[in-house]
């Protein structure tokens, strides 16, 4: 059920008739954003002329489609759902699904039992695909979903050898650019507040920090790097307090997220340090922290809206016609200059 009948027009034939790629046809079928009106009309005309019945519609008619996807967060603390970064991603994914019939389900998967339960739930036909975020290095959930044949797209990746489709930002390049900006401004004792060491995103941002120093010929002792533990303001506050205790001569800090940077700003203010006159601060993400920072935060902007749209597009394409290989998409970042650096 749900397959094209013998002799029926195929997705490839629709693409050839419209003069576009099969991915574009898939996006039009799924009402995804990012398709020009003229292209959309050409695809719709080709569908009508050929009498093409999309697989998604056929599966829906056959009762084999849930018209729902799950956005799964694998953090152990449900309160992190309220962090600005995750809120922005949920909004971006939701907006990308607005013009489709697909519902978005949010869920938290924290333990091995919950992983097994979720995979069984998804395999039972209750969702058509899965979006994963905040996946740590040894988490088996992406592989469990792939083995079950469930369309899956990750936000970020577990390692440099990821074998599941993902969308990510250029974390190393963004961090490298941020620290280079600090160096060009005359800063030389630059600390780093990194994220959880078992998250590849944190490893990449720390690598970018180190690469910038190395390229500039600046030697930084290991004590200038403090692990944030998680991407929260409280972790940033504690890390910044520890950095100042070890390196009172510190004149700049790169934080692996805006929430970590916001906590660092609180600690600097409590220590009587002026920002940026005494210590310059740069964050990462360009999301609005729980409270506006003082001064406004210089940061590395991730294209969160584009990340959400791209994750949805890749997932819908998998749901339409599962690819034979995974896809990896890395999007550019941008340094946004404000008053903290």
C-alpha positions as CSV (number, residue, x, y, z in Angstrom):
1,X,0.0,0.0,0.0
2,X,1.1,3.5,-0.7
3,X,3.4,2.7,-3.6
4,X,2.8,4.0,-7.1
5,X,0.8,1.5,-9.2
6,X,2.7,-0.1,-12.2
7,X,2.9,2.4,-15.0
8,X,1.9,5.4,-12.8
9,X,4.0,8.6,-13.2
10,X,6.9,8.8,-10.9
11,X,8.5,11.6,-8.9
12,X,11.3,11.7,-11.3
13,X,8.9,12.1,-14.3
14,X,7.2,15.1,-12.5
15,X,10.6,16.6,-11.9
16,X,11.6,16.2,-15.5
17,X,8.4,17.7,-16.8
18,X,8.7,20.7,-14.5
19,X,12.4,21.1,-15.2
20,X,13.4,20.9,-11.5
21,X,15.1,18.4,-9.2
22,X,13.2,15.7,-7.3
23,X,13.9,17.4,-4.0
24,X,12.0,20.5,-5.3
25,X,9.0,18.4,-6.2
26,X,9.1,16.9,-2.8
27,X,9.1,20.3,-1.1
28,X,6.2,21.4,-3.3
29,X,4.2,18.3,-2.4
30,X,4.9,18.9,1.3
31,X,4.1,22.7,1.1
32,X,7.6,23.4,2.4
33,X,8.9,26.9,2.5
34,X,11.8,28.2,0.2
35,X,10.2,27.4,-3.2
36,X,9.6,30.3,-5.7
37,X,6.0,30.8,-6.7
38,X,6.8,30.2,-10.4
39,X,8.6,27.0,-9.6
40,X,5.7,25.8,-7.4
41,X,3.2,26.5,-10.2
42,X,5.4,24.6,-12.7
43,X,5.5,21.6,-10.4
44,X,1.8,21.7,-9.6
45,X,1.1,21.9,-13.4
46,X,3.3,18.9,-14.0
47,X,1.6,16.9,-11.3
48,X,-1.8,17.7,-12.8
49,X,-0.7,16.9,-16.4
50,X,0.8,13.6,-15.4
51,X,-1.8,12.6,-12.9
52,X,0.9,11.9,-10.3
53,X,-0.3,10.7,-6.9
54,X,2.4,11.5,-4.2
55,X,3.4,8.7,-1.9
56,X,2.6,10.8,1.1
57,X,-1.0,11.3,0.0
58,X,-1.4,7.6,-0.9
59,X,-0.1,6.5,2.4
60,X,-2.5,8.9,4.1
61,X,-5.4,7.5,2.2
62,X,-4.4,4.0,3.0
63,X,-4.3,4.9,6.7
64,X,-0.6,4.4,7.0
65,X,0.4,8.0,7.8
66,X,0.2,9.7,11.1
67,X,0.7,13.3,9.7
68,X,2.9,13.9,12.8
69,X,6.6,14.3,13.5
70,X,8.3,14.2,16.9
71,X,10.8,16.8,18.1
72,X,12.8,14.9,20.7
73,X,15.1,16.5,23.3
74,X,17.5,14.1,25.0
75,X,18.6,16.3,27.9
76,X,18.0,14.8,31.4
77,X,16.6,18.1,32.8
78,X,13.2,19.1,31.3
79,X,13.8,22.7,32.4
80,X,16.3,23.1,29.6
81,X,13.2,23.1,27.3
82,X,12.8,26.7,28.5
83,X,16.3,27.8,27.6
84,X,16.2,30.4,24.8
85,X,18.1,28.3,22.2
86,X,15.7,25.4,22.4
87,X,12.7,27.8,22.4
88,X,14.0,29.3,19.2
89,X,14.4,25.9,17.6
90,X,10.9,24.8,18.5
91,X,9.5,28.0,17.0
92,X,11.6,27.6,13.8
93,X,10.5,24.0,13.3
94,X,6.9,24.9,14.1
95,X,6.9,27.7,11.6
96,X,8.4,25.4,8.9
97,X,5.5,23.0,9.4
98,X,2.8,25.7,9.4
99,X,1.8,25.2,5.7
100,X,1.9,21.4,5.9
101,X,-0.7,19.0,7.4
102,X,2.0,17.7,9.7
103,X,1.5,18.1,13.5
104,X,4.6,18.6,15.8
105,X,4.9,16.6,19.0
106,X,7.4,17.6,21.6
107,X,8.9,14.9,23.9
108,X,11.7,14.4,26.3
109,X,13.7,11.1,26.2
110,X,16.2,10.8,29.0
111,X,16.8,7.1,30.0
112,X,17.4,3.8,28.2
113,X,13.8,2.8,29.1
114,X,12.5,5.9,27.6
115,X,14.5,5.4,24.5
116,X,13.2,1.9,24.0
117,X,9.6,3.1,24.7
118,X,9.9,6.0,22.3
119,X,11.3,3.8,19.5
120,X,8.4,1.4,19.9
121,X,5.9,4.3,20.0
122,X,7.4,5.7,16.8
123,X,7.5,2.3,15.0
124,X,3.9,1.8,15.9
125,X,3.0,4.4,13.2
126,X,2.2,7.2,15.7
127,X,4.8,9.5,14.0
128,X,6.1,9.6,10.5
129,X,9.6,11.0,11.4
130,X,11.8,12.3,14.2
131,X,13.8,15.5,14.8
132,X,16.4,15.1,17.4
133,X,18.2,17.9,19.4
134,X,20.7,18.1,22.2
135,X,22.1,14.6,21.4
136,X,25.3,13.7,23.3
137,X,28.3,11.7,22.1
138,X,27.3,8.2,23.2
139,X,23.6,8.4,22.8
140,X,22.3,5.4,20.9
141,X,18.9,6.8,20.1
142,X,19.7,8.1,16.5
143,X,21.0,4.6,15.6
144,X,18.0,2.9,17.1
145,X,15.7,5.1,15.0
146,X,17.8,4.5,11.9
147,X,17.7,0.7,12.5
148,X,14.0,0.9,12.9
149,X,13.8,2.6,9.5
150,X,12.3,5.8,10.8
151,X,13.1,9.0,9.0
152,X,15.4,11.0,11.3
153,X,17.2,14.3,11.2
154,X,19.4,15.6,14.0
155,X,20.2,19.1,15.1
156,X,24.0,19.0,15.4
157,X,25.9,15.7,15.5
158,X,27.5,13.3,18.0
159,X,30.9,13.3,16.3
160,X,32.8,14.1,13.2
161,X,31.8,10.7,11.8
162,X,28.1,11.0,12.2
163,X,26.1,8.4,10.2
164,X,22.6,10.0,10.6
165,X,21.3,13.0,8.6
166,X,22.0,16.2,10.5
167,X,21.9,20.0,10.2
168,X,24.5,22.0,12.0
169,X,26.2,25.4,12.1
170,X,29.9,26.0,11.5
171,X,30.7,26.0,15.2
172,X,34.5,25.8,15.0
173,X,34.6,28.6,12.3
174,X,32.2,30.8,14.3
175,X,34.3,30.4,17.5
176,X,37.5,31.0,15.6
177,X,36.1,34.2,14.2
178,X,35.0,35.4,17.6
179,X,38.4,34.8,19.2
180,X,40.2,36.4,16.3
181,X,38.1,39.5,16.8
182,X,39.2,39.7,20.4
183,X,42.8,39.2,19.4
184,X,42.6,41.9,16.8
185,X,41.2,44.2,19.5
186,X,44.4,43.8,21.5
187,X,43.2,41.2,24.0
188,X,45.8,38.6,24.9
189,X,44.6,36.7,28.1
190,X,41.4,35.2,26.7
191,X,39.5,32.7,28.7
192,X,37.0,30.2,27.4
193,X,33.8,28.9,29.0
194,X,33.0,25.7,27.1
195,X,29.9,23.6,27.1
196,X,29.4,19.9,28.2
197,X,32.5,18.0,27.0
198,X,30.4,15.1,25.7
199,X,28.6,17.3,23.2
200,X,30.3,17.7,19.8
201,X,29.0,21.2,19.5
202,X,31.0,22.2,22.6
203,X,34.1,20.4,21.4
204,X,33.9,22.2,18.0
205,X,33.6,25.7,19.6
206,X,36.5,24.9,22.0
207,X,38.5,23.8,19.0
208,X,37.8,27.1,17.2
209,X,38.9,29.0,20.3
210,X,42.2,27.1,20.4
211,X,42.8,27.4,16.6
212,X,42.4,31.2,16.7
213,X,45.0,31.5,19.5
214,X,47.4,29.1,17.8
215,X,47.2,31.0,14.5
216,X,48.0,34.2,16.3
217,X,50.9,32.7,18.1
218,X,49.3,33.2,21.5
219,X,50.0,30.5,24.1
220,X,47.1,29.9,26.5
221,X,47.5,27.6,29.6
222,X,44.8,25.0,30.1
223,X,43.6,26.8,33.2
224,X,42.1,29.5,30.9
225,X,39.5,27.0,29.8
226,X,36.6,26.1,32.2
227,X,33.8,23.6,31.4
228,X,30.4,25.1,31.8
229,X,28.7,21.8,32.6
230,X,25.6,22.8,30.7
231,X,24.5,25.7,28.6
232,X,22.9,27.7,31.5
233,X,23.4,31.1,33.1
234,X,24.3,29.5,36.4
235,X,27.0,27.5,34.8
236,X,28.4,30.6,33.2
237,X,28.4,32.5,36.5
238,X,30.3,29.7,38.3
239,X,32.8,29.3,35.4
240,X,33.5,33.0,35.2
241,X,34.0,33.2,39.0
242,X,36.6,30.4,38.7
243,X,38.4,32.0,35.8
244,X,38.8,35.3,37.6
245,X,40.1,33.5,40.7
246,X,42.8,31.7,38.7
247,X,43.5,34.6,36.2
248,X,42.8,38.0,37.7
249,X,44.6,39.5,34.7
250,X,42.0,38.1,32.3
251,X,41.0,40.7,29.6
252,X,38.5,38.7,27.5
253,X,36.4,35.6,27.6
254,X,34.7,33.5,24.9
255,X,31.6,31.7,26.1
256,X,30.2,28.7,24.1
257,X,26.6,30.0,24.4
258,X,24.8,33.3,25.0
259,X,23.3,31.9,28.3
260,X,26.8,31.0,29.5
261,X,27.9,34.5,28.5
262,X,25.0,36.1,30.4
263,X,26.1,34.3,33.5
264,X,29.7,35.4,32.9
265,X,28.5,39.1,32.7
266,X,26.8,38.7,36.1
267,X,30.0,37.3,37.7
268,X,32.1,40.1,36.2
269,X,29.7,42.8,37.5
270,X,29.8,41.2,40.9
271,X,33.6,41.3,40.8
272,X,33.7,44.9,39.9
273,X,35.0,44.3,36.4
274,X,33.8,46.7,33.6
275,X,32.7,45.2,30.3
276,X,34.2,45.7,27.8
277,X,36.8,48.1,29.2
278,X,38.3,45.5,31.6
279,X,37.1,42.3,30.2
280,X,35.5,41.8,26.7
281,X,32.8,39.1,26.4
282,X,31.6,37.2,23.3
283,X,28.8,34.6,23.3
284,X,27.4,32.1,20.8
285,X,23.9,31.6,19.3
286,X,22.4,35.1,19.1
287,X,19.3,34.2,21.1
288,X,17.7,36.5,23.7
289,X,18.7,35.3,27.2
290,X,16.1,35.1,29.9
291,X,16.9,38.8,30.7
292,X,18.5,41.4,28.5
293,X,22.3,41.6,29.1
294,X,24.1,44.7,30.2
295,X,25.9,45.6,28.1
296,X,24.3,44.1,25.0
297,X,26.1,41.0,24.0
298,X,28.5,40.5,21.1
299,X,27.9,37.0,19.8
300,X,28.1,34.5,17.0
301,X,24.8,34.2,15.3
302,X,23.5,30.8,14.3
303,X,20.9,30.9,11.5
304,X,18.3,29.2,13.8
305,X,15.3,29.8,11.5
306,X,17.2,28.4,8.5
307,X,18.4,25.4,10.7
308,X,14.7,24.7,11.6
309,X,13.5,25.0,8.0
310,X,16.3,22.8,6.7
311,X,15.7,20.1,9.3
312,X,12.0,20.0,8.4
313,X,12.8,19.9,4.6
314,X,15.3,17.0,5.0
315,X,12.8,15.1,7.2
316,X,9.9,15.6,4.8
317,X,12.1,14.4,1.9
318,X,13.0,11.3,3.8
319,X,9.3,10.7,4.6
320,X,8.5,11.0,0.9
321,X,11.2,8.8,-0.4
322,X,13.9,7.6,2.0
323,X,17.4,8.3,0.6
324,X,20.0,5.7,0.2
325,X,22.6,7.8,2.1
326,X,22.5,10.2,5.0
327,X,22.8,14.0,4.3
328,X,25.0,16.5,6.2
329,X,24.3,20.2,6.1
330,X,26.5,22.8,7.8
331,X,25.3,26.4,7.7
332,X,27.4,29.6,8.1
333,X,27.6,31.7,11.2
334,X,28.0,35.4,11.6
335,X,29.7,37.5,14.2
336,X,27.3,40.2,15.5
337,X,29.1,43.1,17.1
338,X,27.5,44.8,20.1
339,X,28.8,46.6,23.2
340,X,30.3,43.7,25.2
341,X,33.3,43.3,22.8
